[in-house]
Amino acid sequence: MNRLFEEAARRGLPTVSQEALRLCLSRALDRLRQDCLAGTPRELDEAFWQEITDALHVVPAISLQEVRNGTGVVLHTNLGRAPWAPEAVAAAAQAAQATPVEMDLQTGKRGRRGAGGEDALTALTGAEAAFMVNNNASAVLLALFALARGQKVIVARGELVEIGGSYRMPEVVKAAGATMLEVGTTNRVHLHDYEEALADPDVACVFKAHTSNFRVEGFTGEPSVEELAALCKKHAVPFVYDIGSGILCGAELPGLAKESTVRSAVEGGCDLVTFSGDKLLGGPQAGLIVGARPLVEKLRRCMLARCLRLDKTLLAALEATLALHALGEEEARCRVPSLRRLGLTVDDLTAMAKEAGEFLLHVDSDFELETVSCASKVGSGASPTEEIPSLGLKIIKKGTSAEGLVALLRQGTPPIFARVQDGAALVDLRTW
Ligand SMILES: *Cc1c(COP(=O)(O)O)cnc(C)c1O
């Protein structure tokens, strides 16, 4: 593959996206192999390279081109959150063709959609059952719709979050056809607050939301997940926890110390846990739901489930990402790109500085570059106040302001997203 990449560069093929080039190359190689098997051997001739050039001229021309993330925000929502592992990209490309998304190969009859990913999720979290939908916002909507429509949902006042856009907890409860029974205050909620609310016979579930993008500090307090789960069990009311980012592997990584894992929420007694596929799981956009089998099945059978279902290519990418998590903590941290980025030490970043510098000088040889320390962020609502020590390249160009430079870089080929720090443009190497 490396030799092909070199040849592609020698031929001046558009290399806006290495990933697109890799895909086009492997597809053309597949066709070559098929021709060989069919008894019409071909070589890496002009026709081979023409095929790739044609394909590449379509790929980079779309608006969703590959860009460079120098913002230092590892899971940048506006830049598509988690970058996929090559294994996930390959799995999605494969599933783009005919694939047994709802077909049992053994019986030849209709099979359960997403079965592979669901099995991986139950194994990784210790939950009885799993179900996957379009994103975490849909997962929460589906859970509340299926469990509490026409009834009441208990939510703590300190958890009435707005995630962004128009996703606000009170609106979601309303859209699900349920009514909110608020408990506690902005900064504190007690177990007895929940207990008193649970006396209402119209309560269908208790909902807990990760506060995601903000922190309340000082005189604060809330019951633990275990305490709340035990109370819900006593009252035979389901306990649904929207944990947001959803850590499967990488709980020890910098910046994540205060986040709890999906497994700990399941073991703590939550009946349903919902989380995103493209945050700390490091996969494609998806909403993952794990928990008690009867409740998961209720969600699966719900009319809304069909409206919120996941595409086959995303299911494939998700299954491949989960397979990387299943290799264990250490492998997952190396092979899931967002986890790898979070784990990079300042020494690792120092080693990357030279290549990034050359890349930037290629954009404009008048750039003056300087390595400086900076701080990265996890992004997408995980550990909003944590800063991860990082290394960046400060970019200066005579006669151009920092803001001007950032705009210039953003409009280049490929677009580079830098940020302004201390009056200069800066590319954070952690996310590069
Ligand atoms: C990010 C987040 C959501 C929304 O998830 P999407 O996958 O973007 O739909 C919902 N709840 C919490 C707590 C979150 O952090």
The ligand as a Gaussian input file, in Angstrom:
#p B3LYP/6-31G(d) Opt

LIG

0 1
 C      -24.331000      14.445000      23.808000
 C      -25.447000      14.150000      24.703000
 C      -26.729000      13.883000      24.192000
 C      -27.000000      13.910000      22.734000
 O      -26.359000      12.849000      22.100000
 P      -26.308000      12.744000      20.511000
 O      -25.643000      11.428000      20.256000
 O      -25.553000      13.911000      20.015000
 O      -27.720000      12.743000      20.032000
 C      -27.744000      13.599000      25.076000
 N      -27.507000      13.571000      26.401000
 C      -26.300000      13.819000      26.941000
 C      -26.119000      13.797000      28.418000
 C      -25.216000      14.112000      26.097000
 O      -24.009000      14.350000      26.629000

